[in-house]
């Protein structure tokens, strides 16, 4: 091969090398642009998430009146009250929840065993996927306005299989319970349909969400979330709280 041909080959090799470098730079540029776009999008989403969390936190804090807490408010329903106020068990519940129904007799037994020693508080937390859960809570709250919270609370669990897990409104079923208890039906009907009653139920749910409640039943013993799997575990936790 002549020197002239050698020089031509050398020039072609340099040109090819320069083209390859340009292509690599272009690819790196595109990859960098994509990476920055993804990171930027992530930052935007993260910022929105944090902002939403801050807003929820601020809203929840501002909604708590002086002397109240998100665990127990002045208008929270107390099934029974211990004079010394040393130990309080709070349950966030859903009347259509099968697990809540399973825990119901356990809680009733504990109420008997710890009468005068432990305050038991019931908070509404109807699950969106339960068709009649919110209606049941409204029915109980409407009865509570006539001093029949506990009676309607108990009836909901005792009769759960009759109205739960159905995509049919149970208004008439609940109205029948109110009649059985001898309530003023005009007043009960008005309360049942009153937006303020639903707002009262939703306030309990909002408190539960702020406390991290995700399902029912969820129990808090003196402010600490507990997950007892049996009556014995429940009693052990309560006895420990009483012993402090």
N, C-alpha and C positions, 0 to 999 in steps of 0.2 A: 504494500500500500504506500502511495506517495505521501510526502509531507503535507501536501495540500489537502489530500483526503483525510489525513490524521487531524488536521486543524478543523476540518468541516465536522468530523465526527465528534470532536471535543466540544465544538460550539453547540451541536445538537444535544449532546449530553447535558450541557449547562442549561440550555433552554428547557429541556424536559425536567431537570431538577428544580428550576425556578417555578415551572408550572405546578409541579407537585407541592412545592412549598406554599404556593398561593392557594392551592386547593385545601391543604391542611389548615391554613390560617382561616379560610372561609368557613370550614367545618367547625373549627374551634370557636369562631365568632358566632355561628348559629347556635352551637351548643351553649355558649355562655349566655346568649340572649334568651334561650329557652329556660335555662336554669334561673336566671334573674326573674323571668316572668313568673315561674312557679313559686319562687321564694316570695316575690312580691304579693302574689295571690294568697299565699299562706299567711303572710303578715296581715293582710287585709282581713282575712277570715278570723285569724287569731284575735286581732284587735276588736272586731265586731263581737266575738264571743266574750272577750273580757269585759267589753263595755256593757253587753247585755247582762252579764253576771253581776257587774257593779250596780247596774240599774235595778236588778231584782233585789239585790242586797239592800240598797238604799230604800226601795219601796217597802220591803218587808219590815225594815227597822222603823220607818216613819209610821207604819200602820199599827204598831204596838203602843197602846196607851200606857200612861204612867201607872205603875202598879201591876200591869199585866206582863205576861211572857208568852212566847209562841208555844210553850208547852201547856200552860194553864192560864186561861183568861178569867176575868171576873164572871163572865156569863157561861163559862164551860160547865158542862153537866157532870155533877159529882154524884156517883151512885151511892157513895157513903163517905163520910168525913171523919178523920181521926182528930180528936181534940188537940193533940200536941203538934200535929202537922209535920211530924218528923219524916215520915215516909209517904211518898205519893207515887202511885202507879197510873200512868196515862196510856190509854189504848187508842190508836187511830184505827177505825174500823169501817167496814163496808157490810151492810146488812145482807147483801146478795152474795157475799164471799163465803165459799164452803169452808175455808180454813178458819174464818172468824166464827162460824157456827160450831166448828169442832172445838175451838178454844172457849166458847161461851160457857159450857158447864164447868170448865176448869176455873174460869174467873169467878163464877158464882160460888164455887166451893171455897176459893180463896177469900172471897168476901165474908163468908161465914167464919172461917178460921181466924181471920185477922180483923174482925169487927172491932172498931174502936182503936185499932193500932195503925191501920193503913188507909189512906184516902185513895179511892178509886175514881178515876176521871175518864169519861168516854168522849172521844172527839170524832166527828164525821170525816170520812175520807172515801166517798163513793168512787169506784173505779169507772173510768169512761166506758170501758167495754161491757159493763154490766147494765143492761137495758133499764132495769127498774131500781137500781141502787140509789140514784139521786131522788127518785120519787119516794122511796122508803125513808130516806133521811128527812125529807120534807114532811112526811106523814108523822114521823116521830117528833120532829120539832114542833109541828102544829099541835100535837098532843101535849108536849111539854108546856105549852102556853096555858094549858088547863091543869097543870100539875100531874100529868100522866106520862112523863118521860119514861120512867122505869117500866111501867106496864106495857107501853107500846114497844119499847126497846126489847123486852123479853119476848113479846108476841112475834116480832119480826123473825127472830131466830127459831122459835118454836114452829113457825109456819113456813119457813123458808122454802121447803120443797114444793109448796103449793103455788108459789108465784115467781120464784127465781128461775133463771136460765130460760126465760121465755121472751120472745120479741113482741109481746103484747102488753100494753100499759096495764098496770095493776092498781090504778086509781080506785076502782070500785071495791077491790079486795081490801085496800087500806081504809077506805071509807067505812066498810063493814066492821072493821076492828074498832074504829072510833065509836060507832054506834053501840057495839057490845060494851064498851067501857062507860057508856052513858054520857058521853061528852056533848056539849052544846054544838050541834052539827053545823049551824049557821056560822058560828065562830071558827069551828075547825075547818070548814070549807074555805072560809075567807083566808085563814092563816095558811092553809095548804097551797092556795093559789097566789098568795102575796109574794111579790118579788123580794121583799125583805127577808122572808123565810129562806128562800134560795140563797140570798146573799149571806145569811148566817151560816148555811151549810158550806158555801164556798170559802168563807173566812177560815173555817176549820181546815179545809183542804189546803188552802194557801199556807197556813201555818205548818201543816205537815210537810208540804213540799220544801218550805224554807228550812225545815229540820232534817231534810234528806229522806223523808218517807217515800218509798217507791212501791210498796205493796202493803197488803193487809193480811192479818193484823200486824201492826208494829207497836211494840211496847217500849215505854221509857220509864225506868225506875229511878226516881230522884234525878231526873235529867239525863241519865245514861241509857242508851239504847240497849235492850237485852233481847236475846233470841232463845227463850226457854223451849226445850223440846218435850218437856214432860211436867207434870204437876210437881214432882220432886225438885226439878231444876228451878221451877218458879219459886217454890218455898225456900230453897237454899239461898236464892238471890234476895228474897225479901228478908229472911232471917239475918243475912249478912248486913243488910241496910239498917235493920232495927238494932243490931248489935253495935253499930258505930257510935 
